[in-house]
Amino acid sequence: MESGKRSMRYRKERQMRKRVMEILIRTGMKANILGFKYIQDAMELLFEDDEYLFKTTALYEALGKRNKTSYACAERNIRSAFNSVCYKKEFQEFFEQTDDYTNGNLLAILYWKLKGESLQC
């Protein structure tokens, strides 16, 4: 019984990672940068515990621990990834013309959009 729950959770995580990948690529983000992976990892952590939405430093610390790096490197790589595409039309359309391009806000918007999609399924 327990392995059935684990396999279902694994499938949901894989689907979510795939959806994040599709969104990031559609916005023009390069898939070969660390920030791309860290954003996917951040979404996994947020789906496990959405309190990270209000504790971004704790989120970066968890990302750093997961990826064997510092929280500052995790934050910087996510910021660089978002900055690399924030001027692109596709990015601006997805993030609905927000003028707050901080990591915390962009991660929260991405999380809530994904959460909305998962509720519709």
JOSULJO-V796178 format. One record per pair of residues at least 4 apart in sequence whose C-alpha atoms are under 6 Angstrom apart, sorted by the first residue. I is the first residue (numbers start at 1). J is the second residue. Records with the same first field share a line. If there is no record, write none. Layout:
I=J / J
//
This chain:
17=40
22=26
24=29
25=29
27=90 / 91
29=85
31=36
35=39 / 77 / 78 / 81
38=42
46=50
52=56 / 59
60=64 / 71 / 74 / 75
61=71
64=68 / 69 / 70 / 71 / 74
79=83 / 103
82=86
86=91
92=96 / 97
103=107
107=111
111=115
//
